[in-house]
Amino acid sequence: MALTANLVPSQVPFYATPFDAQTAFTAAQTLVATGYLNNLNSGQVDLGGSNPSSGAGRTNGMWVLDITAVDFSSVDEVYTFHLVASNDAAFGNGNVEQLATHNFAATAALRTVATIWGATPTIPRAGVAGTILQIPFTNLMQCIVYRYLRCYLVASGTTPSVTVTSWVTMGGTDF
């Protein structure tokens, strides 16, 4: 059975996650290979630095992925987005932890958990400008509070290509 919307609630839940260029990794960046989303702020958000809305210490927020185009034409493309964190501004090897992830694939068989996940719904959906995912996160992982965030894409397949805008929104009482 294909993924379908739940009948209840009748109002689609949506969190207030306004785009803020200071907390954005990328804006309408098209990626065709594995790498960081990085056409804004060098792809890095500093949770303990100059961003007055976040402050230092543990931060809860929403990681937003706005996918406006994705190539599944060869039926073997896979896109896995990772929200990663570090206390090393250079994100050196071994100094990075994964906070959240989301996987898109051309077929259910290519999803990360192929035995139970369905195929990725069509992106963008009919009548909608793009597919927006709002994924809750915290920068506290295994008793370590991380200061810096980046977004990383692992892309594979014959002709991978995805256009994405991604940012984080912190605070608020509705998430």
C-alpha positions as CSV (number, residue, x, y, z in Angstrom):
1,M,0.0,0.0,0.0
2,A,1.3,3.5,-0.9
3,L,1.8,6.2,1.7
4,T,-1.3,8.2,2.2
5,A,-2.4,11.1,4.3
6,N,-4.2,10.4,7.6
7,L,-7.9,11.4,7.6
8,V,-7.5,12.9,11.1
9,P,-6.8,15.7,11.9
10,S,-8.6,17.6,9.2
11,Q,-6.1,20.5,9.6
12,V,-2.6,19.6,8.4
13,P,-0.2,20.3,11.3
14,F,2.4,22.8,10.4
15,Y,5.1,24.4,12.6
16,A,6.1,28.0,12.4
17,T,9.5,27.7,10.9
18,P,10.2,31.0,9.1
19,F,13.2,31.1,6.8
20,D,16.1,33.1,8.4
21,A,19.2,33.6,6.3
22,Q,21.4,33.6,9.5
23,T,20.3,30.0,10.3
24,A,20.2,28.7,6.7
25,F,22.6,26.1,5.2
26,T,21.4,26.6,1.6
27,A,18.8,28.4,-0.6
28,A,17.7,26.7,-3.8
29,Q,21.0,24.8,-4.1
30,T,21.1,22.0,-6.7
31,L,23.4,19.1,-5.7
32,V,24.4,16.3,-8.0
33,A,26.8,14.5,-5.7
34,T,27.5,13.8,-2.0
35,G,28.5,16.8,0.0
36,Y,27.6,19.7,2.3
37,L,24.6,22.0,1.6
38,N,26.6,25.2,1.7
39,N,25.6,28.1,-0.5
40,L,24.7,30.3,2.6
41,N,26.8,30.9,5.7
42,S,29.4,28.4,4.3
43,G,26.7,25.8,5.2
44,Q,27.2,26.2,8.9
45,V,25.0,27.5,11.7
46,D,26.7,28.6,15.0
47,L,24.3,27.9,17.9
48,G,26.5,29.5,20.5
49,G,27.9,32.5,18.6
50,S,26.4,35.6,17.0
51,N,22.8,34.3,16.6
52,P,20.9,36.2,19.3
53,S,17.8,34.0,19.0
54,S,19.6,30.8,19.9
55,G,22.0,31.5,22.7
56,A,24.5,28.9,24.0
57,G,23.8,25.6,25.6
58,R,21.2,23.0,24.7
59,T,19.0,24.1,21.8
60,N,15.8,22.5,20.5
61,G,14.5,23.4,17.1
62,M,13.2,22.3,13.7
63,W,15.4,21.4,10.8
64,V,13.6,22.2,7.6
65,L,14.2,20.7,4.2
66,D,12.3,22.3,1.3
67,I,12.8,20.1,-1.7
68,T,11.6,21.8,-5.0
69,A,13.1,19.3,-7.5
70,V,14.4,15.8,-7.4
71,D,15.6,13.4,-10.1
72,F,14.3,9.8,-9.9
73,S,14.4,9.3,-13.7
74,S,16.9,6.4,-13.6
75,V,14.9,4.7,-10.8
76,D,18.1,4.1,-8.8
77,E,18.6,7.5,-7.2
78,V,18.9,7.8,-3.4
79,Y,19.2,11.0,-1.4
80,T,19.9,10.9,2.4
81,F,20.1,14.2,4.2
82,H,21.9,14.4,7.6
83,L,21.8,17.2,10.1
84,V,25.2,16.9,11.7
85,A,26.9,18.7,14.6
86,S,30.3,19.4,16.0
87,N,32.2,21.5,18.6
88,D,34.9,21.8,15.9
89,A,34.1,24.7,13.6
90,A,36.1,22.9,10.9
91,F,34.0,19.7,11.2
92,G,37.2,17.6,11.2
93,N,36.9,13.8,10.7
94,G,35.9,12.1,13.9
95,N,34.6,15.3,15.5
96,V,31.1,15.1,14.0
97,E,27.8,13.6,15.3
98,Q,24.6,13.0,13.5
99,L,21.5,14.6,15.0
100,A,18.8,13.8,12.5
101,T,18.4,12.2,9.0
102,H,15.8,11.7,6.3
103,N,16.0,9.5,3.2
104,F,14.4,9.8,-0.2
105,A,14.6,7.1,-2.9
106,A,13.2,6.2,-6.3
107,T,11.7,3.0,-5.1
108,A,10.8,1.4,-1.7
109,A,13.5,-1.1,-2.2
110,L,16.2,1.6,-2.1
111,R,14.9,3.3,1.1
112,T,17.1,2.9,4.2
113,V,14.7,0.4,5.8
114,A,13.4,-1.2,2.6
115,T,11.4,-3.9,4.3
116,I,9.0,-1.6,6.0
117,W,9.2,1.9,4.5
118,G,7.2,2.8,1.4
119,A,8.3,4.6,-1.7
120,T,9.0,8.3,-1.3
121,P,5.9,10.3,-2.2
122,T,6.1,12.3,-5.4
123,I,8.2,15.5,-5.0
124,P,7.0,18.1,-5.5
125,R,3.4,17.0,-4.8
126,A,0.7,18.1,-7.2
127,G,-0.5,21.7,-6.5
128,V,2.4,22.4,-4.1
129,A,5.5,24.4,-4.8
130,G,7.7,21.9,-3.0
131,T,7.9,19.3,-0.3
132,I,8.7,20.7,3.1
133,L,9.9,18.5,5.9
134,Q,10.1,19.8,9.4
135,I,12.2,17.5,11.6
136,P,12.7,18.2,15.3
137,F,16.2,18.2,16.6
138,T,18.2,18.9,19.7
139,N,22.0,19.7,19.8
140,L,22.3,17.5,22.9
141,M,23.5,14.0,22.0
142,Q,25.0,11.5,24.4
143,C,25.6,14.1,27.1
144,I,27.4,16.4,24.7
145,V,26.0,19.8,23.7
146,Y,27.2,20.7,20.2
147,R,27.7,24.3,19.0
148,Y,27.9,24.0,15.2
149,L,25.4,22.5,12.7
150,R,25.8,21.5,9.1
151,C,23.6,19.7,6.6
152,Y,25.2,16.8,4.6
153,L,23.7,15.0,1.6
154,V,24.7,11.5,0.5
155,A,23.5,11.1,-3.1
156,S,23.8,8.0,-5.3
157,G,22.4,6.6,-8.5
158,T,22.8,7.1,-12.2
159,T,21.7,10.8,-12.4
160,P,21.3,12.2,-8.9
161,S,20.1,15.8,-8.8
162,V,18.1,17.5,-6.0
163,T,17.3,21.2,-5.4
164,V,16.9,22.1,-1.8
165,T,16.6,25.0,0.6
166,S,17.5,24.1,4.2
167,W,17.6,25.9,7.5
168,V,17.0,25.5,11.3
169,T,14.5,27.4,13.5
170,M,15.2,27.4,17.2
171,G,13.0,28.0,20.2
172,G,9.3,28.6,20.3
173,T,6.7,26.8,22.3
174,D,4.9,25.0,19.5
175,F,7.5,22.2,19.0
